[in-house]
Amino acid sequence: MRHRVHKIKLGRTGSHRDAMLANMAVSLIQSGRIKTTLAKAKALRPFAEKLVTLGKKGSVHHRRLAFAAIRQRDAVSKLFDEIAKKSAARNGGYTRIIKLGFRIGDAAPEAFIEWVDNAPVVEAPAAETRKGAKKAAARVQKDKQGAAEKAEKPKGKKKAEAKG
């Protein structure tokens, strides 16, 4: 019986599954978002979130535990220095899975898995600065005047009316 067994097997041996999840976690740490099948994304989520929890604790012991899991020094340092600090205020739920539809070749359901706190920094639009607000208001006013002029001109005059 499978009571209290929560690992998704993914049709692989234990060592193959552990190596695959470690490689996927390294890719997720380095790029911030990876595209994979939905089943692999669901299997990667608890693995990656446990790594972030280790990163938030931050001691040398926890760094060594993370290194034992993923075996890449640069990924561990990025996890502890960047990702764990971005997720410091969050009490879990560090990743999100976005479903993408089905793969063309074998119709496997695909998904993105990404860090929640890895949102791209969006610069303020020009309209929020003083000069930008003036320029934006001038553009809106100009567009309104152009629309009013077009409305005043009669459309589709017949040739007979134009001659006479």
PyMOL commands that set and color helices and strands:
alter all, ss='L'
color gray80, all
select helices_A, chain A and resi 14-31+38-57+60-70+73-86+126-128+130-152+159-163
alter helices_A, ss='H'
color red, helices_A
select strands_A, chain A and resi 33-37+95-102+109-115
alter strands_A, ss='S'
color yellow, strands_A
deselect
rebuild
show_as cartoon
